[in-house]
Amino acid sequence: MRTKTLLLSGVVAALTSASLMAQVYSLNAVGYINVTIPPGFSIVANQLNTTNNNISPLLDSQLLDGSKDGTTFFKFAAGAYTTLTVDSFSVVTPFIPWDQTFATNTTLNPGEAAFVHNGFSTNITFTFVGTVLQGNLTNNLNVGFTMASSMVPQAGRLDLDLGLTEVDGDNVFIFNPSSSSSPGYQTYSGDQFSLSGQPWDGPGGQPLNPTVAVGQGFFYHAGAALNAWVRNFNVN
């Protein structure tokens, strides 16, 4: 999954320095993110806020030409998936380019994420347009599994760069796209006593920090208690 971000008016120097898989040009906090999805599954995040972050109308204008028909979103919440399929010939009334009417009340807010299945043999791209959230931001990671993302379009290590406090025994599952060299989940377990001084045990028990790109989500599993992911973020 590749991303390119263009911020049109303000300054987001922090995003530029931390971005791993995106080019970020900043003038202020309003702009767009292009998220390129390779064939197969990816976990995708919308990290710009708009007046309506429901999947429909959030993405509707990009679906009318039929080029993404059959692409499927899987939004995970409360232990179950909601499935939404792109269909530019949908018979839903009033018309939306989805096979399911509940696309209009299924959110993809900053801080959330969803699986996307690209059934084509080439990449597809989704564009998210909106405003970078600022101030005191809280993303609650509930007991059990949560599909989450950074609330701002910033890449880096979840703990040191993005402010996610490590909790011993909690787990982060980074999903590498199906077409990557190492497809599937990479698991990271919170361990403040790791001998390396890094508070995570990564794949194979190696001390590695979970790292995400702009526009990329992940699964978080909280064991005994909610982990509130709190950041104070400003673009200036």
Secondary structure in CASP SS format (residue, H / E / C, confidence):
PFRMAT SS
TARGET T0000
AUTHOR 0000-0000-0000
METHOD secondary structure of the structure
MODEL  1
M C 1.00
R E 1.00
T E 1.00
K E 1.00
T E 1.00
L E 1.00
L E 1.00
L E 1.00
S E 1.00
G C 1.00
V C 1.00
V C 1.00
A H 1.00
A H 1.00
L H 1.00
T H 1.00
S H 1.00
A H 1.00
S C 1.00
L C 1.00
M C 1.00
A C 1.00
Q C 1.00
V E 1.00
Y E 1.00
S C 1.00
L C 1.00
N C 1.00
A C 1.00
V E 1.00
G E 1.00
Y E 1.00
I E 1.00
N E 1.00
V E 1.00
T E 1.00
I E 1.00
P C 1.00
P C 1.00
G E 1.00
F E 1.00
S E 1.00
I E 1.00
V E 1.00
A C 1.00
N C 1.00
Q C 1.00
L C 1.00
N E 1.00
T C 1.00
T C 1.00
N C 1.00
N C 1.00
N E 1.00
I H 1.00
S H 1.00
P H 1.00
L H 1.00
L C 1.00
D H 1.00
S H 1.00
Q H 1.00
L C 1.00
L C 1.00
D C 1.00
G C 1.00
S C 1.00
K C 1.00
D C 1.00
G C 1.00
T C 1.00
T E 1.00
F E 1.00
F E 1.00
K E 1.00
F E 1.00
A E 1.00
A C 1.00
G C 1.00
A E 1.00
Y E 1.00
T E 1.00
T E 1.00
L E 1.00
T E 1.00
V E 1.00
D C 1.00
S C 1.00
F C 1.00
S C 1.00
V C 1.00
V C 1.00
T C 1.00
P C 1.00
F C 1.00
I C 1.00
P C 1.00
W E 1.00
D C 1.00
Q C 1.00
T H 1.00
F H 1.00
A H 1.00
T H 1.00
N H 1.00
T C 1.00
T E 1.00
L C 1.00
N C 1.00
P C 1.00
G C 1.00
E E 1.00
A C 1.00
A E 1.00
F E 1.00
V E 1.00
H E 1.00
N E 1.00
G C 1.00
F C 1.00
S C 1.00
T C 1.00
N C 1.00
I E 1.00
T E 1.00
F E 1.00
T E 1.00
F E 1.00
V E 1.00
G E 1.00
T E 1.00
V C 1.00
L C 1.00
Q C 1.00
G E 1.00
N E 1.00
L E 1.00
T E 1.00
N E 1.00
N E 1.00
L E 1.00
N C 1.00
V E 1.00
G E 1.00
F E 1.00
T E 1.00
M E 1.00
A E 1.00
S C 1.00
S C 1.00
M C 1.00
V C 1.00
P C 1.00
Q C 1.00
A C 1.00
G E 1.00
R E 1.00
L C 1.00
D C 1.00
L C 1.00
D C 1.00
L C 1.00
G C 1.00
L C 1.00
T C 1.00
E C 1.00
V C 1.00
D C 1.00
G C 1.00
D C 1.00
N E 1.00
V E 1.00
F E 1.00
I E 1.00
F E 1.00
N E 1.00
P C 1.00
S C 1.00
S C 1.00
S C 1.00
S C 1.00
S C 1.00
P C 1.00
G E 1.00
Y E 1.00
Q E 1.00
T E 1.00
Y E 1.00
S E 1.00
G E 1.00
D C 1.00
Q C 1.00
F C 1.00
S C 1.00
L C 1.00
S C 1.00
G C 1.00
Q C 1.00
P C 1.00
W E 1.00
D E 1.00
G C 1.00
P H 1.00
G H 1.00
G H 1.00
Q C 1.00
P C 1.00
L C 1.00
N C 1.00
P C 1.00
T E 1.00
V E 1.00
A C 1.00
V C 1.00
G C 1.00
Q E 1.00
G C 1.00
F E 1.00
F E 1.00
Y E 1.00
H E 1.00
A E 1.00
G C 1.00
A C 1.00
A C 1.00
L C 1.00
N E 1.00
A E 1.00
W E 1.00
V E 1.00
R E 1.00
N E 1.00
F E 1.00
N C 1.00
V C 1.00
N C 1.00
END
